[in-house]
Amino acid sequence: MDPNETIRLLILNDSRSEAERLISMLHNAGRPSRAQHVDSEERLDKLLQEQAWDLLIGHDQTTNVTPQNAIRQIKRLNRDVSVILLTDDDTGAAIVDGMKMGAVDVVKLDDDQHLLLVIEREMDNKEQRHQRRVADRRFREAERRSQALLDSSRDAIAYVQDGLYLYANESFAELFGYDDRDEIDCLPIMDMVADKDQKHLKQFLKNFTLKGDEAETTKVEFQGVKHNSETTNISLEVSRATYDEEPCIQFLARAGVAETSEELEAQIAQIKWQDLATGLYNRQYLVDRLEKLIASESNSDTQEAALIYIDIDNFADQVQSAFGVAGSDMALSDLAALLREHAQETDLLARFGDSAFTLLAPKTKPDTAVLRAEKICKAIEDHIVEVDGKTIQLTASIGVSLINETSSSGESVIEQAVSAMEKVRSEKQGNGARLYEPEMSADERKERDIMAEVQHALDNDRFRLLFQPIINLRGSDDEYYEVLLRLLNHEDKEVSPKEFLDAAAKMNVSHKIDRWVILESIKMLSKHRAKGNKTKLIVNLSRQSLCDASLPPWLGVAFKAAKLPTDAIVFQANEVDITNHLKAAKAFAQSMEKLKSCLSISGFGCSLNPFNVFKHVPLGFVKIDGSFTQDIQNNNEKPDALVEMIKQLHEENVTTVVPFVENASVLATLWQAGVHYIQGYYLQEPSESMDYDFNMET
């Protein structure tokens, strides 16, 4: 990054004073910037369309324009603007959430030195992306020019691989008497060689291939067979080449010198670029001009263009079947005349396919392009097409793609426009227009679907509880079950807890789910204990509930209303959540002690210093992370690390629980280590009722 380069910056923050502080910080750091404070979605849309920007820096809790909507708008307009989020959150969760959202990085608020480094990195990244797009355009332009030279060359040129023609230009086709070069594609070489010379040519090509000299150019002569079976003497220069990224052999026959008049050249060009049925430019010309326009866009960050792809709905059924080929051409000619009326002087209008037209509009903003597409759509709908004295009304599906500094090829721009058109046809059955927007990734679609399932479960009571027994190895009479939550989707199939709990956290509804679980657990436990059982439950809490200061008073009321002893339920939180929120965890654990309940920690042993938690948070139970047990059972690892951890836990005077006990082989080790409780499928898998027979355990 050039330290003198001006950073074009958008600032997303509810506080204007914070935006000003950020600008001042950049100025003091010697980073000149041209910044705009964004306080509404309308302003963001306007700024993105009117100017080019390098970065958007926003607070992750902004409400005027949420980061999600800002990132979505940047993607919709296909702008190369990196998003950096600032956060007040001390945990890593904010970083993960922000980067999943689409931000390139998440920086702690007021950590200006870190922010400056991220800005410098992203400005360098943008320059590299720009240089890569320029290189891609130049490469495609070089390929296009090379192909054009091949196609128009008076020299006869062909490329051969494995005895077949990969490509032959018109001059090569004419050399062998073919009217169309496409007739030669994939044709065996020997089909165009006289029988008496086939053995000679085969041996020549074999020897040429075996030599492997990349720079070698040699000649071969043979008697060729023309398309009409006449023979002709052929002399070719042979060399190695690469065509369409494939290694091959090039055949070259030099043409004699001939003069062609400028008038004839112009006539040939007109025939080459014109669609005969409509008089418009043809597909080849459109693609050529589109590639040139994209190449020119590389020199400007602000100039935009648009490709409007117009496909007539039900053309095959309504026109081709009813009026035949001639009638279809008349209808297309009529529509072409209508489209000319809506084309501006700088536009390029072309027939792209059987029933498709394209309008290439330079210097056009996204909103303007969509508005023009909608007007064209309405004009086609209102237009009456006359064919052989009969009239017919048609509609069109129109897709719009943008051409700007992010466009690397004409092919991608066309694909985007076609994709937008197909969206119109699939969602509205045609007769509409829309701007291309990038599709969600498979992960994004899955996340969206799971969030929808979570909301549906909340609204329609689609959660259910399962209970898995926790068995005491020391002969205690206590009966414990861990409460496990499951979600049933629309098809009554279970959704993975990891997936829907993560989705609930992103939706900020974890506390609602936790309270539902607590109330249902209290209700079911009360009924179970009314039968004379002394059962206790361990209920898991999310990070949101652990940090909720209103939860302990609410629990007191809930226990009192159910007339349930407060020590009948132990509340459990994950090690990551407790270590990341020690202050909140300490307050919650102390509140539980006052209620005569306690806090348990699960997933213990995965942090860098797991025992540090005991200095701050009073814990009753410690559930060791299941990976320790699985490594012993499945990977034949020695139990030394687990045994040592249990020994240290005993020194902390806490009750230990080891989960994921899947077979009897590990029981002796756990007994000798002094583990208090075990849990796992070896004992019983989770079930809908608390029906385990604790009396059979010794």
SULWO-V959115 format. One record per residue. N is the residue number from 1. RES is the residue in one letter. PSI is psi in whole degrees, 0 to 359 (none if undefined). OMEGA is omega in whole degrees, -180 to 180 (999 if undefined). Layout:
N;RES;PSI;OMEGA  N;RES;PSI;OMEGA
This chain:
1;M;130;175  2;D;119;-177  3;P;341;179  4;N;355;-179  5;E;133;180  6;T;128;180  7;I;122;177  8;R;110;-164  9;L;133;170  10;L;135;-179  11;I;124;-178  12;L;103;-177  13;N;135;179  14;D;335;-177  15;S;115;177  16;R;327;180  17;S;325;177  18;E;324;176  19;A;319;179  20;E;322;178  21;R;321;-180  22;L;316;179  23;I;318;179  24;S;320;179  25;M;316;179  26;L;319;179  27;H;314;-180  28;N;332;179  29;A;2;179  30;G;25;179  31;R;92;-179  32;P;141;-178  33;S;153;171  34;R;104;-169  35;A;154;173  36;Q;134;176  37;H;127;-178  38;V;120;-179  39;D;6;177  40;S;157;179  41;E;327;179  42;E;318;180  43;R;320;178  44;L;315;180  45;D;317;-179  46;K;314;-179  47;L;319;-179  48;L;326;-178  49;Q;329;-172  50;E;333;-175  51;Q;165;174  52;A;141;-178  53;W;152;180  54;D;313;-173  55;L;153;166  56;L;122;178  57;I;122;-177  58;G;156;175  59;H;140;-174  60;D;349;179  61;Q;18;179  62;T;138;-178  63;T;331;180  64;N;313;171  65;V;113;-178  66;T;150;177  67;P;323;179  68;Q;314;-179  69;N;323;179  70;A;315;180  71;I;320;179  72;R;319;-179  73;Q;321;178  74;I;317;178  75;K;320;-178  76;R;320;-179  77;L;1;175  78;N;46;-179  79;R;146;178  80;D;77;-179  81;V;114;179  82;S;140;-178  83;V;124;175  84;I;128;-179  85;L;144;173  86;L;146;-176  87;T;151;173  88;D;348;-174  89;D;130;-180  90;D;351;-175  91;T;169;177  92;G;348;-177  93;A;321;-179  94;A;324;179  95;I;313;-180  96;V;314;-178  97;D;317;-179  98;G;318;-178  99;M;328;173  100;K;327;180  101;M;333;-180  102;G;0;177  103;A;149;179  104;V;338;178  105;D;160;176  106;V;125;-173  107;V;141;178  108;K;133;179  109;L;137;-180  110;D;358;174  111;D;73;-170  112;D;325;-179  113;Q;319;176  114;H;316;-179  115;L;319;179  116;L;321;178  117;L;320;179  118;V;318;179  119;I;315;-180  120;E;317;179  121;R;316;-176  122;E;329;175  123;M;321;175  124;D;318;179  125;N;320;-179  126;K;319;179  127;E;321;178  128;Q;321;177  129;R;320;179  130;H;314;-180  131;Q;324;178  132;R;318;178  133;R;321;177  134;V;315;180  135;A;319;178  136;D;318;-179  137;R;316;-180  138;R;321;179  139;F;314;179  140;R;323;178  141;E;320;178  142;A;318;177  143;E;317;-179  144;R;316;180  145;R;320;178  146;S;317;179  147;Q;320;179  148;A;319;178  149;L;320;177  150;L;314;-176  151;D;322;-173  152;S;357;-176  153;S;139;174  154;R;339;174  155;D;142;177  156;A;119;-175  157;I;137;176  158;A;153;177  159;Y;135;-172  160;V;139;176  161;Q;130;178  162;D;38;176  163;G;7;180  164;L;150;176  165;Y;119;173  166;L;322;-176  167;Y;146;172  168;A;137;180  169;N;177;-176  170;E;323;-179  171;S;322;178  172;F;321;178  173;A;317;-180  174;E;326;180  175;L;327;-179  176;F;13;173  177;G;21;178  178;Y;141;179  179;D;332;-176  180;D;130;-179  181;R;334;-180  182;D;338;-180  183;E;342;-177  184;I;338;-177  185;D;130;178  186;C;15;177  187;L;136;178  188;P;141;180  189;I;318;-172  190;M;344;175  191;D;344;-177  192;M;21;-179  193;V;135;178  194;A;149;-176  195;D;320;-175  196;K;340;-178  197;D;359;-176  198;Q;315;180  199;K;319;179  200;H;315;-178  201;L;322;178  202;K;315;-180  203;Q;323;178  204;F;311;-178  205;L;324;178  206;K;313;179  207;N;321;-180  208;F;319;-180  209;T;319;-177  210;L;331;-178  211;K;320;174  212;G;16;178  213;D;109;-174  214;E;327;-174  215;A;355;-174  216;E;135;171  217;T;129;-178  218;T;177;-178  219;K;152;175  220;V;142;178  221;E;141;178  222;F;170;177  223;Q;117;-179  224;G;159;178  225;V;119;180  226;K;173;-179  227;H;328;-180  228;N;15;177  229;S;2;174  230;E;154;178  231;T;153;179  232;T;149;178  233;N;128;-177  234;I;134;174  235;S;120;-175  236;L;142;167  237;E;133;-176  238;V;131;179  239;S;165;177  240;R;148;-178  241;A;176;173  242;T;128;179  243;Y;128;-179  244;D;41;178  245;E;19;178  246;E;132;176  247;P;136;-177  248;C;185;178  249;I;136;179  250;Q;132;171  251;F;134;-179  252;L;125;174  253;A;116;-177  254;R;137;180  255;A;155;174  256;G;164;-179  257;V;130;178  258;A;147;-179  259;E;138;177  260;T;132;-177  261;S;152;178  262;E;323;180  263;E;318;179  264;L;320;177  265;E;317;180  266;A;320;179  267;Q;319;178  268;I;317;179  269;A;319;-179  270;Q;317;178  271;I;322;-177  272;K;323;-172  273;W;354;-172  274;Q;141;172  275;D;122;-172  276;L;327;-175  277;A;324;-173  278;T;343;-175  279;G;359;178  280;L;173;172  281;Y;156;180  282;N;180;-176  283;R;317;-177  284;Q;319;-180  285;Y;319;179  286;L;313;-179  287;V;319;180  288;D;312;180  289;R;325;179  290;L;316;178  291;E;320;179  292;K;320;179  293;L;318;179  294;I;320;178  295;A;322;180  296;S;332;179  297;E;337;-179  298;S;341;-179  299;N;2;-178  300;S;132;177  301;D;350;-174  302;T;334;-177  303;Q;135;179  304;E;158;175  305;A;172;-179  306;A;147;173  307;L;122;179  308;I;116;-177  309;Y;118;-173  310;I;114;179  311;D;126;-177  312;I;129;-178  313;D;138;173  314;N;36;-176  315;F;320;-178  316;A;317;-177  317;D;318;-174  318;Q;331;-173  319;V;301;-174  320;Q;316;-180  321;S;325;-175  322;A;325;-171  323;F;354;179  324;G;186;-176  325;V;313;-178  326;A;316;179  327;G;323;178  328;S;318;178  329;D;322;178  330;M;318;179  331;A;318;179  332;L;321;177  333;S;320;178  334;D;315;179  335;L;324;178  336;A;320;178  337;A;320;178  338;L;317;-179  339;L;327;176  340;R;324;-180  341;E;334;-178  342;H;3;178  343;A;140;177  344;Q;169;-174  345;E;326;-177  346;T;354;-178  347;D;159;173  348;L;117;-178  349;L;130;-177  350;A;154;169  351;R;124;-172  352;F;329;-178  353;G;194;-177  354;D;312;-178  355;S;20;-174  356;A;140;175  357;F;156;174  358;T;145;176  359;L;114;179  360;L;113;-174  361;A;105;178  362;P;159;177  363;K;53;-179  364;T;130;179  365;K;159;-177  366;P;312;-178  367;D;321;179  368;T;318;-180  369;A;316;179  370;V;319;179  371;L;317;178  372;R;319;179  373;A;320;180  374;E;322;178  375;K;319;178  376;I;318;179  377;C;315;-180  378;K;322;-179  379;A;319;179  380;I;320;180  381;E;322;-178  382;D;347;-174  383;H;144;177  384;I;119;180  385;V;132;180  386;E;127;180  387;V;118;179  388;D;44;177  389;G;356;178  390;K;150;-179  391;T;151;180  392;I;145;176  393;Q;136;-176  394;L;165;173  395;T;170;-179  396;A;148;170  397;S;129;-172  398;I;130;175  399;G;143;-179  400;V;127;173  401;S;150;-176  402;L;148;176  403;I;113;-180  404;N;203;-174  405;E;345;180  406;T;350;-177  407;S;128;-177  408;S;339;-179  409;S;154;177  410;G;325;-180  411;E;317;-179  412;S;322;179  413;V;317;179  414;I;316;180  415;E;321;179  416;Q;318;179  417;A;318;178  418;V;320;179  419;S;317;178  420;A;320;178  421;M;316;-180  422;E;329;175  423;K;316;178  424;V;315;-176  425;R;324;-178  426;S;327;-176  427;E;328;-176  428;K;6;-174  429;Q;35;176  430;G;189;179  431;N;58;178  432;G;174;180  433;A;148;177  434;R;157;178  435;L;141;178  436;Y;133;173  437;E;137;-178  438;P;140;178  439;E;150;173  440;M;147;174  441;S;167;179  442;A;322;179  443;D;320;179  444;E;318;178  445;R;319;180  446;K;317;179  447;E;318;178  448;R;317;-179  449;D;320;-179  450;I;321;176  451;M;321;178  452;A;322;178  453;E;320;178  454;V;314;180  455;Q;320;178  456;H;321;179  457;A;321;178  458;L;320;-176  459;D;335;-172  460;N;19;175  461;D;56;-178  462;R;13;174  463;F;156;172  464;R;157;-178  465;L;141;172  466;L;158;-176  467;F;129;177  468;Q;127;-176  469;P;149;175  470;I;117;-168  471;I;135;179  472;N;129;179  473;L;356;-174  474;R;11;175  475;G;19;179  476;S;154;178  477;D;356;-177  478;D;139;176  479;E;116;-179  480;Y;141;169  481;Y;141;169  482;E;134;180  483;V;124;-180  484;L;137;-176  485;L;138;176  486;R;152;178  487;L;133;177  488;L;128;180  489;N;190;-177  490;H;335;-178  491;E;15;-179  492;D;27;175  493;K;146;-178  494;E;138;173  495;V;139;-179  496;S;127;180  497;P;321;-180  498;K;319;-177  499;E;310;-173  500;F;335;177  501;L;323;175  502;D;319;179  503;A;319;179  504;A;322;179  505;A;319;179  506;K;328;180  507;M;354;179  508;N;37;179  509;V;11;-178  510;S;321;-178  511;H;326;177  512;K;317;179  513;I;318;179  514;D;316;-178  515;R;327;175  516;W;316;179  517;V;316;-179  518;I;313;-179  519;L;317;179  520;E;322;179  521;S;315;178  522;I;316;-179  523;K;312;-178  524;M;325;179  525;L;322;178  526;S;315;179  527;K;320;-178  528;H;318;-179  529;R;335;178  530;A;342;179  531;K;7;178  532;G;1;179  533;N;150;177  534;K;31;-174  535;T;146;174  536;K;156;-178  537;L;150;171  538;I;118;-175  539;V;130;-179  540;N;143;178  541;L;146;176  542;S;169;176  543;R;321;-178  544;Q;318;-180  545;S;323;179  546;L;326;-178  547;C;5;-177  548;D;106;-177  549;A;342;-179  550;S;352;-177  551;L;312;-179  552;P;312;177  553;P;322;179  554;W;321;178  555;L;319;178  556;G;317;179  557;V;318;-178  558;A;317;178  559;F;317;-178  560;K;318;-179  561;A;325;-179  562;A;355;-177  563;K;44;-178  564;L;133;177  565;P;138;-175  566;T;341;178  567;D;4;-179  568;A;346;180  569;I;130;174  570;V;135;-179  571;F;135;-171  572;Q;135;177  573;A;154;-178  574;N;149;-179  575;E;319;-179  576;V;316;-179  577;D;321;-179  578;I;314;-178  579;T;331;178  580;N;346;-178  581;H;58;-175  582;L;319;-178  583;K;313;180  584;A;321;180  585;A;320;178  586;K;315;180  587;A;319;-179  588;F;316;-180  589;A;319;178  590;Q;322;177  591;S;322;178  592;M;323;177  593;E;321;178  594;K;329;178  595;L;359;-175  596;K;26;170  597;S;193;178  598;C;167;178  599;L;135;176  600;S;151;177  601;I;134;179  602;S;164;-179  603;G;29;-173  604;F;141;173  605;G;5;-176  606;C;345;180  607;S;168;-178  608;L;324;-180  609;N;74;-172  610;P;329;-175  611;F;353;177  612;N;334;-177  613;V;330;-177  614;F;342;177  615;K;342;-172  616;H;326;-171  617;V;123;175  618;P;123;-176  619;L;143;177  620;G;314;-179  621;F;148;173  622;V;114;178  623;K;112;-176  624;I;146;-179  625;D;136;-175  626;G;343;-179  627;S;330;180  628;F;314;180  629;T;318;-178  630;Q;323;179  631;D;323;179  632;I;316;-175  633;Q;320;-172  634;N;329;-174  635;N;6;178  636;N;33;177  637;E;153;178  638;K;146;-177  639;P;11;-172  640;D;315;-177  641;A;318;179  642;L;316;-180  643;V;317;180  644;E;321;179  645;M;318;179  646;I;321;178  647;K;315;179  648;Q;325;179  649;L;324;177  650;H;325;178  651;E;335;177  652;E;358;177  653;N;48;177  654;V;159;179  655;T;129;-175  656;T;142;177  657;V;130;177  658;V;118;-179  659;P;183;176  660;F;38;173  661;V;108;-173  662;E;344;178  663;N;171;-173  664;A;347;-173  665;S;333;-176  666;V;350;-174  667;L;318;-179  668;A;318;179  669;T;315;-178  670;L;322;179  671;W;312;-179  672;Q;329;-180  673;A;346;178  674;G;21;178  675;V;140;-179  676;H;312;-175  677;Y;151;174  678;I;158;-177  679;Q;142;177  680;G;174;-177  681;Y;339;177  682;Y;326;179  683;L;304;176  684;Q;138;175  685;E;161;180  686;P;140;179  687;S;168;-176  688;E;350;-179  689;S;159;178  690;M;80;-171  691;D;16;-179  692;Y;140;-180  693;D;95;-179  694;F;340;-176  695;N;339;-178  696;M;351;179  697;E;140;178  698;T;none;999
